[in-house]
Amino acid sequence: MMILKYKTIPNGGMMAGLLFGLMVLFWTSFAVAQDLESFEKRVTQHRLKNGWTFIIVERPVAPVFSFLTRVNVGSAQESVGQTGLAHMFEHMAFKGTPNIGTTDYEAEKKALEELEAAYQAYQQEKLLPQSNPERVKELFEAFKIRQREASQYVVKNEFGDIIEREGGVNLNAFTGADVTGYFYALPSNKVELFAYLESERFLQPVFREFYEERDVVMEERRMRTESQPFGRLLEQFVSTAFMAHSYHHPVIGYASDIQSYTITDAKKFFRTYYIPSNMVTAIVGDVKAEALIPILEKYFGRIPSSPSPPALRTVEPPSSAEKIVILRDPSQPLYVEGYHKPAVSHPDQPIYDAIDDVLTNGRTARLYRSLVRDKQISVNVGAYGEYPGDKYPHVWMAYAVPARGIDNLAVQQALREEFEKLKTQDVTDEELERFRTRAKAGLVRALDNNLGLAMHLTDYQMLFGDWRELFRYIERLDKVTKADIRRVANSLFQPQNRVVGMIETVSAPDSVRDAGSAGGQS
């Protein structure tokens, strides 16, 4: 993600009120006057022998610190039959270790081994072409018995309870197409606790409550995708947009995969991708690098190095045909139009960001003024600048919700008129300057709290191999010209490069009848 796409995440709790206001004031003035050379004086980058990179920013505004660990793995790295496994492991990372989350680990370890053996036997029989229903039922019951036996040793939520008890806030994580991230904030006198907890859960995670948590993830999928028309449309849109590249995997995973992957699968995934050289952590706040580095060496240095995971081989071929996805549903209509674009590491990325800003950023943007304010054919417009990820070539996508009585084709025509204008007419001086101002202001907002800064530093370190690109990107904004925008718009907005998705409103019986038709999805 580039600067314009981030939303800052407030640290809450101890970061609220007066302290947060002072911090914003300090960092707003600091960032405006700041150059890379000055900022570097506050930053220490340290790489452990095992390959784990740490970025330490000394920022003594309040007696707290935040961190973000970014793991270079997401749904794009998943194999066929195991979609959603990156997200599943994110859940597992909160379940504890041999020392956290259990009343008797030796007994629990034996119970988990028996549990996994029982599940493997059940699944092997279930997946046979001519499975025996009675045998499947018998093996499933045996698995459930082992599951109950293993559960008796679990101390639920102990990992999170320790952090909360010690004054931690904002404990959370996220999984995307490219990365998985983990973060929270603690008082600055709890640095060693942070180092122990975070190294411990990536040194020896315990896959307790795996199959119970798998059911939780399945419910997430039902709520966010299967029961939401927009969620179902997006899933179909992405799988259509990417013919070859693994970006067509849904981050949450396909239902059959969620219901089938095992502890054995998750352990293999963890051993492949959760290795020190594949991880970057930024620690920002009231810390001293000189005192912190020995602590990082002591705890994170325990994790052994491993070979780098395999790189993705498949490259999405250039799009040669317009693709259209139509979901017929009783819900309100919706129109989505996307175009393939390069990875964010491409030199033209600031130009793509300028196009996105001119078209969709706020009520002064062209799409809002045209479709919502002037023509009144849409009640809402917006865009996803990098979808579903940004490390590899992806899709820029605009969407619009038609007003009452307006169909998708009217919205489509209005959108394309605006795209054509960018191809043939220069943007105004005011639009170009507004883009640059907002982009730079976005950096200031991103730097006004510890977590926002940690997110940006790890993002740029992982994408470019150097967190300093965060500042160099800002320098590149001033080089964007009107001619650049026309050039890139002419390359981007081409019919063969286009993917269209729409929800067509139909009655419930019609949506059922159309479920099997070409281009339809109930």
Secondary structure, 3 states (H helix, E strand, C coil): CCHHHCCCCCCCHHHCHHHHHHHHHHHHHHHHHCCHHHHHCCEEEEECCCCCEEEEEECCCCCEEEEEEEECCCHHHCCCCCCCHHHHHHHHCCCCCCCCCECCHHHHHHHHHHHHHHHHHHHHHHCCCCCCHHHHHHHHHHHHHHHHHHHCCECCCHHHHHHHHCCCEEEEEEECCCCEEEEEEEEHHHHHHHHHHHHHHHHCCCCCCHHHHHHHHHHHHHHHHHCCHHHHHHHHHHHHHCCCCHHHCCCCCCHHHHCCCCHHHHHHHHHHHCCHHHEEEEEEECCCHHHHHHHHHHHHCCCCCCCCCCCCCCCCCCCCCCEEEEEEECCCCEEEEEEEECCCCCCCHHHHHHHHHHHHCCCCCHHHHHHHHHCCCEEEEEEEEEECCCCCCEEEEEEEEECCCCCHHHHHHHHHHHHHHHHHCCCCHHHHHHHHHHHHHHHHHHCCCHHHHHHHHHHHHHHHCCCCHHHHHHHHHCCCCHHHHHHHHHHHCCHHHEEEEEEEECCHHHHHHHHHCCCCCC
